[in-house]
Amino acid sequence: MIGAITLLLVFQLIGEVFARTLALPIPGPVIGMALLFAALVARGGPSGELRNTAQGLLQHLSLLFVPAGTGVMLHFQRMSDEWLALALSLLGSTLITIAVTALTLGFLSRRRDRQSDAP
């Protein structure tokens, strides 16, 4: 498990280095996740150790929201000052996510129907 967590943290560090060195507007962990995904695709998938570690982390994902909740409470005044912008961005992003999900589902459904009709 230590090796898998180390691998995850190394890719996050690489992403942070890229983001800061190149002054990219994308967070380092997102870049690291994309690099990890590319490495896993090139390798043919995750190892059993990495798969088990990732599943263990996902089972305890709610614990990772504690720092975010603390940040919300620390900056409550700022959030109350900017509630309209936050509410609109949350509403907009939710609607975009629902629309993209519906379009993707429709595309994949049509694709599956075409494949099942083919001999």
TORKOLBA-761679 format. One record per residue: x, y, z of N, C-alpha, C in turn; residue in one letter. Coordinates in steps of 0.02 Angstrom, whole numbers, padded with zeros to 5 digits, always signed. Atoms other than C-alpha are relative to their C-alpha. Layout:
TORKOLBA-761679
XYZXYZXYZA
...
END
This chain:
TORKOLBA-761679
+00041-00059+00000+00000+00000+00000+00044+00063+00000M
-00045-00058-00003+00146+00118+00036+00025+00017-00071I
-00024-00012+00068+00211+00096-00142-00053+00033-00043G
+00054-00029+00041+00042+00137-00219-00014+00072+00021A
+00011-00069-00022+00017+00292-00111+00058+00044-00022I
-00058-00038+00023+00194+00346-00153-00007+00016-00074T
+00010-00012+00071+00154+00326-00337-00050+00056-00012L
+00051-00053+00007-00002+00433-00320+00028+00068+00019L
-00029-00063-00022+00093+00567-00225+00055+00025-00047L
-00052-00020+00048+00238+00567-00350-00033+00031-00061V
+00034-00030+00057+00118+00599-00493-00031+00067+00018F
+00026-00065-00021+00036+00738-00393+00057+00051+00003Q
-00058-00045-00003+00208+00814-00362+00022+00021-00070L
-00018-00017+00069+00251+00804-00547-00049+00050-00029I
+00050-00047+00024+00088+00890-00587+00009+00069+00029G
-00012-00064-00033+00124+01027-00460+00061+00035-00031E
-00061-00030+00030+00298+01054-00533-00016+00028-00069V
+00020-00024+00067+00226+01068-00710-00042+00064+00006F
+00046-00057-00006+00087+01187-00654+00037+00063+00022A
-00035-00059-00026+00205+01302-00558+00055+00023-00047R
-00055-00019+00045+00351+01297-00680-00026+00035-00062T
+00027-00028+00062+00244+01333-00832-00055+00051+00012L
+00052-00048-00019+00123+01448-00737-00067-00016-00034A
+00062+00023+00032-00025+01345-00799-00060+00017+00045L
+00060-00014-00040-00202+01390-00744-00036-00063+00025P
+00030+00064-00020-00237+01206-00709+00034-00022+00064I
-00031+00022-00063-00210+01138-00532+00048-00059-00012P
-00050+00052+00005-00059+01026-00511-00028-00071+00008G
+00027+00067-00007-00158+00876-00446-00039-00024-00062P
+00037+00018+00060-00266+00880-00604+00050-00022-00055V
-00052+00018+00049-00110+00877-00714+00030-00067+00019I
-00027+00063-00023-00039+00737-00607-00047-00058-00013G
+00049+00052+00013-00200+00638-00624-00001-00018-00074M
-00002+00013+00072-00194+00657-00814+00063-00039-00019A
-00063+00036+00014-00013+00600-00817-00004-00072+00026L
+00009+00068-00027-00055+00451-00706-00045-00041-00045L
+00045+00035+00046-00199+00406-00821+00037-00021-00064F
-00039+00017+00061-00083+00414-00973+00049-00057+00014A
-00047+00054-00017+00045+00305-00884-00036-00066+00008A
+00038+00062-00009-00088+00178-00837-00026-00028-00066L
+00022+00022+00066-00155+00173-01015+00058-00032-00037V
-00059+00026+00034+00020+00146-01083+00022-00067+00031A
-00021+00060-00035+00051+00011-00953-00051-00056-00004R
+00051+00051+00006-00112-00080-00983-00045-00006+00061G
+00044+00000-00058-00200-00036-00820+00039+00001+00064G
-00034-00003-00065-00162-00022-00636+00019-00068+00027P
-00019+00063-00033-00074-00153-00533-00052-00016+00053S
+00047+00021-00052-00170-00250-00403+00008+00043+00062G
-00013-00041-00060-00087-00150-00264-00030+00070-00008E
+00028-00067+00012-00135+00017-00343-00076-00003-00001L
+00073+00007+00002-00312-00044-00376-00029-00006+00071R
+00024+00008-00069-00335-00100-00194+00007+00064+00041N
-00010-00062-00036-00262+00061-00126-00051+00053-00022T
+00048-00049+00025-00373+00168-00237-00070-00017+00026A
+00066+00018-00026-00527+00070-00183-00005+00016+00075Q
-00001-00017-00071-00477+00093-00001-00008+00075+00011G
+00007-00072-00005-00459+00280-00027-00071+00022-00017L
+00068-00018+00020-00627+00289-00114-00052-00017+00053L
+00046+00018-00053-00712+00200+00030-00002+00052+00056Q
-00005-00050-00053-00654+00339+00146+00003+00070-00030H
-00002-00064+00035-00680+00482+00023-00032+00056+00040L
+00034-00052-00039-00796+00574+00141+00047+00035+00048S
-00049-00031-00045-00649+00606+00259+00039+00055-00035L
-00038-00051+00037-00565+00706+00121-00038+00065-00007L
+00039-00061+00004-00707+00832+00126+00003+00041+00064F
-00005-00036-00063-00670+00882+00306+00041+00064-00008V
-00036-00064+00008-00534+01009+00257-00040+00051-00041P
+00040-00047+00040-00650+01085+00126-00055+00030+00043A
+00052-00026-00045-00789+01101+00255+00028+00049+00050G
-00032-00047-00046-00668+01183+00375+00016+00066-00034T
-00014-00061+00039-00616+01305+00239-00063+00042-00010G
+00064-00036+00009-00798+01349+00209-00017+00038+00064V
+00017-00033-00063-00822+01387+00393+00048+00057+00015M
-00049-00054-00012-00662+01491+00402-00014+00062-00043L
+00013-00055+00047-00714+01596+00253-00074+00013-00010H
+00073-00006+00005-00900+01605+00290-00020+00072-00018F
+00016-00069+00014-00902+01796+00285+00009+00015-00075Q
-00012-00011+00072-00825+01799+00111-00052-00035-00042R
+00051+00036+00038-00948+01668+00051-00067+00036+00004M
+00063-00036-00005-01093+01769+00117+00001+00064-00041S
-00006-00059+00042-01026+01921+00025-00008-00017-00075D
+00000+00020+00070-01013+01825-00139-00048-00057-00014E
+00046+00056+00007-01162+01708-00123-00032-00005-00069W
+00033+00003+00065-01242+01757-00288+00045-00030-00053L
-00047+00028+00049-01088+01720-00393+00010-00074+00013A
-00009+00071-00016-01063+01555-00301-00062-00040-00020L
+00061+00036+00016-01245+01504-00322-00009-00007-00075A
+00006+00003+00073-01246+01547-00508+00051-00048-00030L
-00050+00046+00027-01084+01454-00540-00017-00072+00016S
+00021+00068-00017-01147+01301-00446-00059-00023-00043L
+00058+00017+00042-01312+01305-00540+00021-00012-00072L
-00023+00007+00069-01226+01331-00708+00040-00063-00011G
-00041+00060+00008-01098+01194-00681-00042-00064+00006S
+00045+00058-00007-01235+01074-00624-00039-00012-00064T
+00039+00006+00062-01340+01109-00779+00044-00024-00057L
-00046+00022+00053-01189+01089-00894+00017-00074+00009I
-00016+00070-00013-01144+00924-00810-00058-00045-00019T
+00059+00040+00017-01321+00858-00829-00007-00004-00076I
+00007-00002+00073-01326+00912-01013+00053-00044-00033A
-00053+00040+00030-01157+00833-01054-00012-00074+00014V
+00015+00070-00017-01206+00673-00963-00056-00027-00044T
+00056+00021+00042-01371+00664-01059+00023-00010-00073A
-00024+00006+00068-01285+00694-01226+00046-00061-00008L
-00044+00058+00003-01152+00563-01188-00041-00065+00003T
+00043+00059-00005-01285+00437-01136-00037-00012-00065L
+00034+00008+00064-01383+00470-01295+00046-00025-00055G
-00049+00023+00050-01227+00449-01402+00017-00073+00009F
-00019+00070-00013-01176+00287-01317-00059-00047-00011L
+00059+00042+00011-01354+00220-01325-00011-00013-00074S
+00007+00008+00073-01366+00253-01512+00055-00045-00028R
-00057+00041+00022-01194+00174-01536-00012-00073+00017R
+00014+00068-00020-01246+00019-01439-00055-00031-00044R
+00055+00025+00043-01407+00004-01541+00026-00017-00069D
-00028+00014+00066-01308+00014-01704+00041-00063+00001R
-00041+00060-00005-01187-00120-01644-00042-00062+00009Q
+00042+00058-00009-01328-00235-01591-00039-00017-00063S
+00035+00013+00063-01414-00215-01761+00045-00029-00052D
-00048+00026+00050-01256-00260-01856+00005-00076+00008A
-00003+00073-00003-01240-00444-01902+00062-00027+00030P
END
